[in-house]
Amino acid sequence: MPLLEEEEKIEEAEENEGEESKIIFLGKPPGDSSDDSKIRKAMLYGDINEETAKDMIATMILLSETAEFQTPKDPEDPESELETVTKPFEMIISTGGGNADDMMSIYDMMRVIRESVDIETTGIGKVMSAGVLILAGGTKGKRRIGKHCRVMIHAVSGGTIGNMHELTNEFKEIKKIQESYIECLAEETNMTAQQIKKYIKQKTNVYLTAEEAVELGIADEVF
């Protein structure tokens, strides 16, 4: 489904109360005429796949395009001159990981959007595998993680079955994806590429506490 159609779908879900939505998108409460900041949140919960990536990207585009607000320069004087304020939005993440290509599609869109709109990422429950890069991909200084959130890093895996030539080709592609993942994660955190490779070479899941995730620069604070 094209992104524009998906944006219309999100807006329609917001207008119709009681309808289910895979991405939780919260706007100003109905009937609220105050000038308070809008609640701007999106939730990435569960496996990262083509469907969730599509929904998350559409939501991010919508939130970024509605980020500018007119507000009085003097909050105590509603008739004072108006100024334009750009509001951030929050991405709440709880995932066991998922498809590497879909992870990269979300991450690349985050990189574009955060140039003009701050993305506040919040990790809760579990942030594993592909989810680690998405948590780390938020605006630096605005990445939070729950005290009891579990973080896990491991090697990129593939499930291709076929003849030797097919497997050799797929192995090369998986290796390229893993190198890209390492490069991006090193850029977003305090970890070096060598340090990340050391984790991956353990050939097992590497679990981190919320505090360790902050020390490594995956997040900025524990709440």
C-alpha positions in Angstrom: 0.0 0.0 0.0 1.4 3.4 -0.9 2.5 5.7 2.0 -0.1 8.3 1.2 -2.9 5.7 1.5 -1.4 4.5 4.7 -1.3 8.1 6.1 -5.0 8.4 5.3 -5.6 5.0 7.0 -3.9 6.3 10.2 -5.8 9.5 10.2 -9.1 7.6 9.7 -8.2 5.3 12.6 -7.6 8.3 14.7 -11.0 9.8 13.9 -13.0 6.6 14.4 -12.9 5.6 18.1 -12.7 1.9 19.0 -10.9 0.8 15.8 -7.8 -1.2 16.2 -4.4 0.1 15.1 -1.1 -1.7 14.9 0.8 1.5 15.5 -0.6 3.5 18.5 -0.8 7.1 17.3 -2.0 9.6 19.9 -3.1 13.1 19.1 -4.7 15.9 21.1 -7.8 14.6 23.0 -11.1 15.3 21.2 -12.7 18.5 22.2 -9.5 19.9 23.8 -9.2 23.5 22.7 -6.2 24.4 24.9 -2.8 25.4 23.5 -0.9 22.7 25.4 1.6 20.6 23.4 0.1 17.7 21.5 0.7 14.2 22.7 2.8 12.7 19.9 3.6 9.1 20.3 4.1 6.0 18.1 4.6 2.4 19.4 6.7 -0.3 17.7 5.6 -3.4 19.6 6.4 -7.0 18.5 8.3 -8.4 15.5 9.9 -6.0 13.0 8.6 -7.1 9.6 7.3 -5.5 6.4 3.9 -4.7 7.8 5.1 -3.1 11.0 7.8 -1.2 9.1 5.3 0.1 6.7 3.0 1.3 9.5 5.8 2.8 11.5 7.3 4.7 8.5 3.8 6.1 7.6 3.3 7.2 11.2 6.7 8.9 11.4 6.0 10.8 8.1 2.7 12.0 9.5 4.2 13.0 12.8 7.1 14.8 11.2 4.8 16.7 8.8 2.6 17.9 11.7 5.5 18.9 13.9 5.3 22.7 13.5 2.9 24.6 15.8 2.1 28.3 16.2 2.3 29.4 19.8 2.3 32.9 21.5 5.8 34.1 22.4 4.5 35.2 25.7 2.5 32.2 27.2 0.7 34.5 29.6 -0.5 36.8 26.8 -2.6 34.8 24.2 -2.6 37.9 21.9 1.2 38.2 21.8 3.1 37.6 18.5 3.1 34.0 17.4 6.2 32.0 16.8 6.7 28.6 15.1 7.8 25.8 17.4 8.8 22.3 16.2 7.6 19.6 18.5 9.4 16.2 18.8 7.6 12.8 18.8 8.3 9.7 20.9 8.8 6.2 19.6 8.1 3.5 22.2 9.9 0.3 21.4 9.5 -3.2 22.7 10.6 -5.9 20.3 12.4 -9.2 20.1 13.9 -8.2 16.7 12.9 -9.1 13.2 13.9 -8.7 9.5 17.1 -6.8 8.9 15.9 -5.1 5.7 12.8 -3.8 7.4 14.9 -2.6 10.4 17.1 -0.6 7.9 14.0 0.9 6.3 12.8 2.3 9.6 16.3 3.4 10.6 16.9 5.2 7.3 13.7 7.1 7.6 14.6 8.0 11.2 17.9 9.4 9.9 16.1 11.7 7.5 13.4 12.8 9.9 15.6 13.6 12.8 17.4 16.3 10.7 14.4 18.5 11.2 12.3 16.9 14.0 13.7 15.3 17.2 12.8 11.6 17.7 12.6 10.6 21.3 13.1 6.8 21.6 12.0 4.8 24.6 12.8 1.2 25.2 10.6 -1.0 27.4 10.2 -4.7 28.1 12.7 -6.0 25.6 14.8 -4.3 22.9 16.7 -7.0 21.0 18.5 -7.6 17.7 17.0 -5.2 15.1 15.4 -3.2 17.8 18.7 -2.1 19.3 19.6 0.0 16.3 16.2 1.6 16.2 16.4 2.6 19.9 19.9 3.9 19.4 18.8 5.7 16.2 16.8 8.3 18.2 18.0 11.9 18.7 21.1 11.8 20.9 20.3 12.9 24.4 16.6 11.9 24.0 16.9 8.1 24.1 15.5 6.5 27.3 15.3 2.9 28.5 13.2 1.3 31.2 15.1 0.0 34.3 13.9 -3.5 33.7 14.2 -3.6 29.9 16.4 -6.4 28.5 18.7 -5.6 25.6 20.2 -8.2 23.4 22.7 -8.1 20.5 23.6 -11.1 18.2 24.7 -11.9 14.7 22.4 -11.4 11.7 20.9 -14.8 10.8 19.4 -16.2 7.6 17.2 -19.2 6.9 17.9 -19.9 3.3 17.8 -23.5 2.1 19.2 -24.5 -1.3 22.2 -25.8 -3.3 25.8 -24.9 -2.5 25.9 -22.0 -5.0 22.7 -20.4 -3.6 23.9 -20.8 0.0 27.3 -19.2 -0.8 25.6 -16.2 -2.5 23.2 -15.8 0.5 26.0 -16.1 3.0 27.8 -13.2 1.2 24.6 -11.1 1.4 24.1 -11.8 5.1 27.7 -10.8 5.7 27.1 -7.5 3.9 24.0 -6.8 6.0 25.8 -7.6 9.2 28.7 -5.3 8.3 26.1 -2.5 7.6 24.4 -3.2 10.9 27.8 -3.0 12.7 28.7 0.2 11.0 25.4 1.9 11.8 25.3 0.7 15.4 28.9 2.0 16.0 27.9 5.4 14.5 24.9 5.7 16.9 26.6 4.5 20.1 29.8 4.6 22.1 30.8 1.2 20.8 33.5 0.7 18.2 32.9 -1.6 15.2 35.6 -3.9 16.7 33.7 -4.1 20.0 30.4 -5.0 18.3 32.2 -7.6 16.2 33.6 -9.1 19.4 30.1 -9.5 20.8 28.9 -11.1 17.6 31.8 -13.5 17.4 30.7 -15.0 20.7 28.1 -16.8 18.5 25.5 -16.5 21.2 23.0 -13.9 22.4 24.7 -11.1 24.3 22.3 -9.7 27.0 22.8 -6.2 28.5 21.1 -4.5 31.4 19.5 -1.0 31.0 22.5 0.5 32.8 25.0 -1.3 30.5 23.0 -0.1 27.4 23.4 3.5 28.6 27.2 2.9 29.3 27.5 1.7 25.7 25.6 4.6 24.3 22.6 2.6 23.0 20.4 4.9 25.2 21.1 8.1 27.2 19.2 7.5 30.5 17.4 4.9 32.5 14.0 5.6 33.9 
